[in-house]
Amino acid sequence: EGPESFPPLRNEAAVRVLQGRMKGIQGHCNSCYMDATLFSLFSCTSVLDSMLFMPFPLCDRNVQGILRDEIVNPLRRSGFVRASSVMHLREQLTDKGQCSSFTNAEKDPEEFLNLIMQQILGIEPLLKLQSGGQEQECYCYQIFMDKQEDLVVPDVQQLVERSFLSSDLKLVEIPSCFIIQMPRFGKEYKMFSKIIPSLELDITDLLLDSPRECCLCGDVATLECS
């Protein structure tokens, strides 16, 4: 008999299970970066469920089991995960990683994703990007951009497009999963007070060499003006 699985929460079920007090992932000891990442990756989507079940070549089955049975399944079943479960995962990451502070310090979500996806589960990179003729592979994309006065309450579509433009980036291929980290903010500085989630993302203009429409005549474009 295989491990138990619960489907991601959708529509009315998501509202019913996740709304209210004592819902979500309980925070403890600077865990917010990991809590928010795990909630985003698993609560309402199954795109990365292979992380929970697949026997990847380098896969640490203990970490995979904790992630599946102590975090994702309780989140989808009852809408609540105890801080002790996340701490159990953090302790395992500290043992397996090169960093001793996963149990107490605040980290960048990208550091957590790289550790668990690459070093512990052995998953191939999800994104292939090209900039200046050079290809790079990664697991998530962080939005970097200068402050733009015309964007007061942007949506994710606008932020991704402008970030790609300012960094001269293109997607080499359509990604199976596109994890996007919003612009950083801390106690002293927030670039945007609010960001509107884009429920769908149009990546047509972000793809390398994809056929696109000329904005003047409507035929297939031969030149791109940034």
Phi and psi in degrees as GROMACS dihedral restraints (atoms count N, CA, C in turn):
[ dihedral_restraints ]
;  ai    aj    ak    al  type     phi  dphi    fc
    3     4     5     6     1   -79.3    20    10
    4     5     6     7     1   174.5    20    10
    6     7     8     9     1   -64.5    20    10
    7     8     9    10     1   149.9    20    10
    9    10    11    12     1   -68.5    20    10
   10    11    12    13     1   145.4    20    10
   12    13    14    15     1  -137.5    20    10
   13    14    15    16     1   145.2    20    10
   15    16    17    18     1  -122.6    20    10
   16    17    18    19     1   136.3    20    10
   18    19    20    21     1   -70.8    20    10
   19    20    21    22     1   156.0    20    10
   21    22    23    24     1   -63.8    20    10
   22    23    24    25     1   156.2    20    10
   24    25    26    27     1   -81.9    20    10
   25    26    27    28     1   135.0    20    10
   27    28    29    30     1  -131.8    20    10
   28    29    30    31     1   147.5    20    10
   30    31    32    33     1    49.0    20    10
   31    32    33    34     1  -123.3    20    10
   33    34    35    36     1   -63.8    20    10
   34    35    36    37     1   -34.7    20    10
   36    37    38    39     1   -63.5    20    10
   37    38    39    40     1   -39.1    20    10
   39    40    41    42     1   -63.2    20    10
   40    41    42    43     1   -43.4    20    10
   42    43    44    45     1   -64.3    20    10
   43    44    45    46     1   -45.4    20    10
   45    46    47    48     1   -63.6    20    10
   46    47    48    49     1   -42.6    20    10
   48    49    50    51     1   -84.0    20    10
   49    50    51    52     1   -31.9    20    10
   51    52    53    54     1  -102.0    20    10
   52    53    54    55     1   -13.9    20    10
   54    55    56    57     1   -86.1    20    10
   55    56    57    58     1   141.5    20    10
   57    58    59    60     1   115.1    20    10
   58    59    60    61     1  -177.0    20    10
   60    61    62    63     1   -74.0    20    10
   61    62    63    64     1   154.0    20    10
   63    64    65    66     1    55.2    20    10
   64    65    66    67     1    45.7    20    10
   66    67    68    69     1  -124.9    20    10
   67    68    69    70     1   156.5    20    10
   69    70    71    72     1    91.8    20    10
   70    71    72    73     1  -153.1    20    10
   72    73    74    75     1  -109.2    20    10
   73    74    75    76     1   123.1    20    10
   75    76    77    78     1   -68.9    20    10
   76    77    78    79     1   129.4    20    10
   78    79    80    81     1   -84.7    20    10
   79    80    81    82     1   149.2    20    10
   81    82    83    84     1  -165.8    20    10
   82    83    84    85     1   127.3    20    10
   84    85    86    87     1    57.4    20    10
   85    86    87    88     1    57.9    20    10
   87    88    89    90     1    62.4    20    10
   88    89    90    91     1    36.8    20    10
   90    91    92    93     1   -91.2    20    10
   91    92    93    94     1     0.8    20    10
   93    94    95    96     1   -57.9    20    10
   94    95    96    97     1   -37.1    20    10
   96    97    98    99     1   -62.0    20    10
   97    98    99   100     1   -38.3    20    10
   99   100   101   102     1   -79.4    20    10
  100   101   102   103     1   -40.0    20    10
  102   103   104   105     1   -58.6    20    10
  103   104   105   106     1   -49.0    20    10
  105   106   107   108     1   -65.0    20    10
  106   107   108   109     1   -39.4    20    10
  108   109   110   111     1   -66.2    20    10
  109   110   111   112     1   -48.2    20    10
  111   112   113   114     1   -63.0    20    10
  112   113   114   115     1   -41.5    20    10
  114   115   116   117     1   -61.1    20    10
  115   116   117   118     1   -45.5    20    10
  117   118   119   120     1   -64.0    20    10
  118   119   120   121     1   -39.1    20    10
  120   121   122   123     1   -76.3    20    10
  121   122   123   124     1   -28.0    20    10
  123   124   125   126     1  -126.8    20    10
  124   125   126   127     1   -21.4    20    10
  126   127   128   129     1   -63.5    20    10
  127   128   129   130     1   -44.1    20    10
  129   130   131   132     1  -126.0    20    10
  130   131   132   133     1    14.3    20    10
  132   133   134   135     1  -143.9    20    10
  133   134   135   136     1   149.5    20    10
  135   136   137   138     1  -108.2    20    10
  136   137   138   139     1    10.1    20    10
  138   139   140   141     1   -56.6    20    10
  139   140   141   142     1   -35.7    20    10
  141   142   143   144     1  -106.8    20    10
  142   143   144   145     1    20.8    20    10
  144   145   146   147     1   -64.8    20    10
  145   146   147   148     1   -17.1    20    10
  147   148   149   150     1   -58.9    20    10
  148   149   150   151     1   -29.9    20    10
  150   151   152   153     1   -58.9    20    10
  151   152   153   154     1   -26.5    20    10
  153   154   155   156     1   -90.7    20    10
  154   155   156   157     1   -21.4    20    10
  156   157   158   159     1  -126.6    20    10
  157   158   159   160     1   -30.9    20    10
  159   160   161   162     1   -71.3    20    10
  160   161   162   163     1   137.6    20    10
  162   163   164   165     1   -84.7    20    10
  163   164   165   166     1    76.4    20    10
  165   166   167   168     1   -61.3    20    10
  166   167   168   169     1   158.5    20    10
  168   169   170   171     1   -55.8    20    10
  169   170   171   172     1   -42.4    20    10
  171   172   173   174     1   -99.1    20    10
  172   173   174   175     1    10.7    20    10
  174   175   176   177     1   -63.4    20    10
  175   176   177   178     1   128.6    20    10
  177   178   179   180     1   -88.5    20    10
  178   179   180   181     1   106.4    20    10
  180   181   182   183     1   -68.2    20    10
  181   182   183   184     1   -26.1    20    10
  183   184   185   186     1   -66.4    20    10
  184   185   186   187     1   -49.4    20    10
  186   187   188   189     1   -63.2    20    10
  187   188   189   190     1   -42.0    20    10
  189   190   191   192     1   -59.8    20    10
  190   191   192   193     1   -41.7    20    10
  192   193   194   195     1   -65.7    20    10
  193   194   195   196     1   -41.4    20    10
  195   196   197   198     1   -63.0    20    10
  196   197   198   199     1   -45.6    20    10
  198   199   200   201     1   -59.7    20    10
  199   200   201   202     1   -44.0    20    10
  201   202   203   204     1   -75.2    20    10
  202   203   204   205     1   -52.6    20    10
  204   205   206   207     1   -85.7    20    10
  205   206   207   208     1   -27.7    20    10
  207   208   209   210     1  -103.3    20    10
  208   209   210   211     1   -16.9    20    10
  210   211   212   213     1  -120.1    20    10
  211   212   213   214     1   -61.3    20    10
  213   214   215   216     1   -69.6    20    10
  214   215   216   217     1   -47.5    20    10
  216   217   218   219     1   -62.0    20    10
  217   218   219   220     1   -47.4    20    10
  219   220   221   222     1   -60.9    20    10
  220   221   222   223     1   -37.1    20    10
  222   223   224   225     1   -62.7    20    10
  223   224   225   226     1   -43.2    20    10
  225   226   227   228     1   -78.4    20    10
  226   227   228   229     1   -28.5    20    10
  228   229   230   231     1   -80.3    20    10
  229   230   231   232     1   -47.8    20    10
  231   232   233   234     1  -122.0    20    10
  232   233   234   235     1    -6.6    20    10
  234   235   236   237     1    79.0    20    10
  235   236   237   238     1    11.6    20    10
  237   238   239   240     1  -142.7    20    10
  238   239   240   241     1   136.0    20    10
  240   241   242   243     1  -126.2    20    10
  241   242   243   244     1   128.4    20    10
  243   244   245   246     1   -72.5    20    10
  244   245   246   247     1   149.9    20    10
  246   247   248   249     1   -60.6    20    10
  247   248   249   250     1   -31.5    20    10
  249   250   251   252     1   -62.9    20    10
  250   251   252   253     1   -31.3    20    10
  252   253   254   255     1   -69.6    20    10
  253   254   255   256     1   -42.1    20    10
  255   256   257   258     1   -66.7    20    10
  256   257   258   259     1   -37.9    20    10
  258   259   260   261     1   -63.7    20    10
  259   260   261   262     1   -36.0    20    10
  261   262   263   264     1   -60.0    20    10
  262   263   264   265     1   -44.1    20    10
  264   265   266   267     1   -64.5    20    10
  265   266   267   268     1   -42.6    20    10
  267   268   269   270     1   -62.8    20    10
  268   269   270   271     1   -38.0    20    10
  270   271   272   273     1   -63.9    20    10
  271   272   273   274     1   -40.8    20    10
  273   274   275   276     1   -66.4    20    10
  274   275   276   277     1   -39.2    20    10
  276   277   278   279     1   -65.4    20    10
  277   278   279   280     1   -36.9    20    10
  279   280   281   282     1   -64.5    20    10
  280   281   282   283     1   -40.5    20    10
  282   283   284   285     1   -64.1    20    10
  283   284   285   286     1   -42.1    20    10
  285   286   287   288     1   -85.2    20    10
  286   287   288   289     1   -26.2    20    10
  288   289   290   291     1   -89.5    20    10
  289   290   291   292     1   179.7    20    10
  291   292   293   294     1   -93.8    20    10
  292   293   294   295     1     9.1    20    10
  294   295   296   297     1  -122.3    20    10
  295   296   297   298     1   131.0    20    10
  297   298   299   300     1   -92.4    20    10
  298   299   300   301     1    -0.1    20    10
  300   301   302   303     1  -110.4    20    10
  301   302   303   304     1    20.3    20    10
  303   304   305   306     1   -67.2    20    10
  304   305   306   307     1   -19.8    20    10
  306   307   308   309     1   -88.1    20    10
  307   308   309   310     1   -12.5    20    10
  309   310   311   312     1  -135.5    20    10
  310   311   312   313     1   -23.2    20    10
  312   313   314   315     1   -98.7    20    10
  313   314   315   316     1   157.1    20    10
  315   316   317   318     1   -81.7    20    10
  316   317   318   319     1   134.3    20    10
  318   319   320   321     1  -119.8    20    10
  319   320   321   322     1   170.8    20    10
  321   322   323   324     1   -83.8    20    10
  322   323   324   325     1   137.0    20    10
  324   325   326   327     1   -53.2    20    10
  325   326   327   328     1   -33.8    20    10
  327   328   329   330     1   -63.7    20    10
  328   329   330   331     1   -36.9    20    10
  330   331   332   333     1   -64.1    20    10
  331   332   333   334     1   -41.9    20    10
  333   334   335   336     1   -64.3    20    10
  334   335   336   337     1   -46.8    20    10
  336   337   338   339     1   -63.0    20    10
  337   338   339   340     1   -43.3    20    10
  339   340   341   342     1   -62.1    20    10
  340   341   342   343     1   -41.1    20    10
  342   343   344   345     1   -65.6    20    10
  343   344   345   346     1   -50.5    20    10
  345   346   347   348     1   -75.4    20    10
  346   347   348   349     1   -36.6    20    10
  348   349   350   351     1   -80.5    20    10
  349   350   351   352     1   -43.9    20    10
  351   352   353   354     1   -85.3    20    10
  352   353   354   355     1   -56.1    20    10
  354   355   356   357     1   -82.8    20    10
  355   356   357   358     1   -30.5    20    10
  357   358   359   360     1  -100.0    20    10
  358   359   360   361     1   -38.9    20    10
  360   361   362   363     1  -102.4    20    10
  361   362   363   364     1   -20.6    20    10
  363   364   365   366     1    71.2    20    10
  364   365   366   367     1    37.1    20    10
  366   367   368   369     1   -83.3    20    10
  367   368   369   370     1   141.4    20    10
  369   370   371   372     1   -64.3    20    10
  370   371   372   373     1   148.6    20    10
  372   373   374   375     1   -54.9    20    10
  373   374   375   376     1   143.8    20    10
  375   376   377   378     1   -87.1    20    10
  376   377   378   379     1   -23.7    20    10
  378   379   380   381     1  -121.6    20    10
  379   380   381   382     1   139.9    20    10
  381   382   383   384     1  -119.5    20    10
  382   383   384   385     1   119.3    20    10
  384   385   386   387     1  -117.0    20    10
  385   386   387   388     1   152.3    20    10
  387   388   389   390     1  -127.7    20    10
  388   389   390   391     1   134.7    20    10
  390   391   392   393     1  -141.6    20    10
  391   392   393   394     1   124.1    20    10
  393   394   395   396     1    56.4    20    10
  394   395   396   397     1    37.3    20    10
  396   397   398   399     1    82.4    20    10
  397   398   399   400     1    -7.8    20    10
  399   400   401   402     1   -99.8    20    10
  400   401   402   403     1   131.2    20    10
  402   403   404   405     1   -92.4    20    10
  403   404   405   406     1   143.8    20    10
  405   406   407   408     1  -138.8    20    10
  406   407   408   409     1   149.6    20    10
  408   409   410   411     1  -115.8    20    10
  409   410   411   412     1   144.0    20    10
  411   412   413   414     1  -157.0    20    10
  412   413   414   415     1   174.0    20    10
  414   415   416   417     1  -100.5    20    10
  415   416   417   418     1   -25.0    20    10
  417   418   419   420     1  -150.1    20    10
  418   419   420   421     1   165.2    20    10
  420   421   422   423     1  -119.9    20    10
  421   422   423   424     1   125.3    20    10
  423   424   425   426     1   -99.9    20    10
  424   425   426   427     1   130.7    20    10
  426   427   428   429     1   -73.6    20    10
  427   428   429   430     1   119.2    20    10
  429   430   431   432     1  -117.9    20    10
  430   431   432   433     1   130.4    20    10
  432   433   434   435     1  -163.9    20    10
  433   434   435   436     1   157.4    20    10
  435   436   437   438     1   -77.3    20    10
  436   437   438   439     1   159.4    20    10
  438   439   440   441     1   -59.5    20    10
  439   440   441   442     1   131.1    20    10
  441   442   443   444     1  -122.9    20    10
  442   443   444   445     1   117.9    20    10
  444   445   446   447     1   -63.7    20    10
  445   446   447   448     1   -30.2    20    10
  447   448   449   450     1   -78.9    20    10
  448   449   450   451     1    -9.4    20    10
  450   451   452   453     1  -102.8    20    10
  451   452   453   454     1   103.5    20    10
  453   454   455   456     1   -97.3    20    10
  454   455   456   457     1   -55.6    20    10
  456   457   458   459     1  -122.6    20    10
  457   458   459   460     1    86.9    20    10
  459   460   461   462     1   -79.3    20    10
  460   461   462   463     1   165.7    20    10
  462   463   464   465     1  -106.9    20    10
  463   464   465   466     1   169.7    20    10
  465   466   467   468     1   -62.8    20    10
  466   467   468   469     1   -37.8    20    10
  468   469   470   471     1   -55.6    20    10
  469   470   471   472     1   -48.2    20    10
  471   472   473   474     1   -62.5    20    10
  472   473   474   475     1   -42.3    20    10
  474   475   476   477     1   -66.2    20    10
  475   476   477   478     1   -43.1    20    10
  477   478   479   480     1   -64.5    20    10
  478   479   480   481     1   -46.2    20    10
  480   481   482   483     1   -61.7    20    10
  481   482   483   484     1   -45.0    20    10
  483   484   485   486     1   -70.3    20    10
  484   485   486   487     1   -34.7    20    10
  486   487   488   489     1   -66.5    20    10
  487   488   489   490     1   -44.4    20    10
  489   490   491   492     1   -61.0    20    10
  490   491   492   493     1   -41.2    20    10
  492   493   494   495     1   -64.8    20    10
  493   494   495   496     1   -46.2    20    10
  495   496   497   498     1   -70.0    20    10
  496   497   498   499     1   -24.9    20    10
  498   499   500   501     1   -98.9    20    10
  499   500   501   502     1     3.5    20    10
  501   502   503   504     1    53.7    20    10
  502   503   504   505     1    51.3    20    10
  504   505   506   507     1  -110.5    20    10
  505   506   507   508     1   150.4    20    10
  507   508   509   510     1  -137.6    20    10
  508   509   510   511     1   151.5    20    10
  510   511   512   513     1   -81.5    20    10
  511   512   513   514     1   127.2    20    10
  513   514   515   516     1   -70.6    20    10
  514   515   516   517     1   -34.7    20    10
  516   517   518   519     1  -148.5    20    10
  517   518   519   520     1   165.5    20    10
  519   520   521   522     1   -68.7    20    10
  520   521   522   523     1   122.3    20    10
  522   523   524   525     1   -76.6    20    10
  523   524   525   526     1   148.4    20    10
  525   526   527   528     1   -69.7    20    10
  526   527   528   529     1   -28.7    20    10
  528   529   530   531     1  -151.2    20    10
  529   530   531   532     1   130.1    20    10
  531   532   533   534     1  -116.9    20    10
  532   533   534   535     1    94.4    20    10
  534   535   536   537     1   -88.5    20    10
  535   536   537   538     1   122.6    20    10
  537   538   539   540     1  -118.5    20    10
  538   539   540   541     1   127.0    20    10
  540   541   542   543     1   -97.9    20    10
  541   542   543   544     1   124.8    20    10
  543   544   545   546     1   -66.4    20    10
  544   545   546   547     1   163.8    20    10
  546   547   548   549     1   -56.0    20    10
  547   548   549   550     1   141.7    20    10
  549   550   551   552     1   -64.2    20    10
  550   551   552   553     1   153.0    20    10
  552   553   554   555     1  -151.1    20    10
  553   554   555   556     1   154.2    20    10
  555   556   557   558     1  -131.2    20    10
  556   557   558   559     1  -166.4    20    10
  558   559   560   561     1   -65.4    20    10
  559   560   561   562     1   -32.8    20    10
  561   562   563   564     1   -85.9    20    10
  562   563   564   565     1   -29.4    20    10
  564   565   566   567     1  -145.5    20    10
  565   566   567   568     1   130.8    20    10
  567   568   569   570     1  -124.3    20    10
  568   569   570   571     1   127.4    20    10
  570   571   572   573     1   -69.9    20    10
  571   572   573   574     1   -41.8    20    10
  573   574   575   576     1  -133.1    20    10
  574   575   576   577     1   136.3    20    10
  576   577   578   579     1   -74.5    20    10
  577   578   579   580     1   -27.8    20    10
  579   580   581   582     1  -143.7    20    10
  580   581   582   583     1   149.3    20    10
  582   583   584   585     1  -132.2    20    10
  583   584   585   586     1   128.7    20    10
  585   586   587   588     1   -84.0    20    10
  586   587   588   589     1   124.4    20    10
  588   589   590   591     1   -65.1    20    10
  589   590   591   592     1   132.3    20    10
  591   592   593   594     1   -89.3    20    10
  592   593   594   595     1   117.7    20    10
  594   595   596   597     1   -71.0    20    10
  595   596   597   598     1   -23.5    20    10
  597   598   599   600     1  -132.1    20    10
  598   599   600   601     1   149.9    20    10
  600   601   602   603     1  -120.3    20    10
  601   602   603   604     1   123.5    20    10
  603   604   605   606     1   -91.5    20    10
  604   605   606   607     1   111.0    20    10
  606   607   608   609     1  -103.2    20    10
  607   608   609   610     1    13.2    20    10
  609   610   611   612     1   -51.4    20    10
  610   611   612   613     1   -48.9    20    10
  612   613   614   615     1   -79.0    20    10
  613   614   615   616     1    -8.1    20    10
  615   616   617   618     1   -94.4    20    10
  616   617   618   619     1   -11.2    20    10
  618   619   620   621     1   -84.8    20    10
  619   620   621   622     1   136.8    20    10
  621   622   623   624     1   -69.8    20    10
  622   623   624   625     1   131.6    20    10
  624   625   626   627     1    57.9    20    10
  625   626   627   628     1    26.2    20    10
  627   628   629   630     1   -88.5    20    10
  628   629   630   631     1   140.8    20    10
  630   631   632   633     1   -65.1    20    10
  631   632   633   634     1   131.0    20    10
  633   634   635   636     1  -134.4    20    10
  634   635   636   637     1   161.4    20    10
  636   637   638   639     1   -83.8    20    10
  637   638   639   640     1   137.4    20    10
  639   640   641   642     1   -69.6    20    10
  640   641   642   643     1   131.7    20    10
  642   643   644   645     1   -75.2    20    10
  643   644   645   646     1   -10.6    20    10
  645   646   647   648     1   -96.7    20    10
  646   647   648   649     1   -50.7    20    10
  648   649   650   651     1  -108.1    20    10
  649   650   651   652     1   -14.7    20    10
  651   652   653   654     1    87.5    20    10
  652   653   654   655     1    -7.7    20    10
  654   655   656   657     1   -77.1    20    10
  655   656   657   658     1   178.1    20    10
  657   658   659   660     1   -66.4    20    10
  658   659   660   661     1   128.7    20    10
  660   661   662   663     1   -72.5    20    10
  661   662   663   664     1   146.2    20    10
  663   664   665   666     1  -112.8    20    10
  664   665   666   667     1   -16.9    20    10
  666   667   668   669     1  -128.8    20    10
  667   668   669   670     1   149.8    20    10
  669   670   671   672     1  -120.6    20    10
  670   671   672   673     1   126.6    20    10
  672   673   674   675     1  -103.2    20    10
  673   674   675   676     1   122.6    20    10
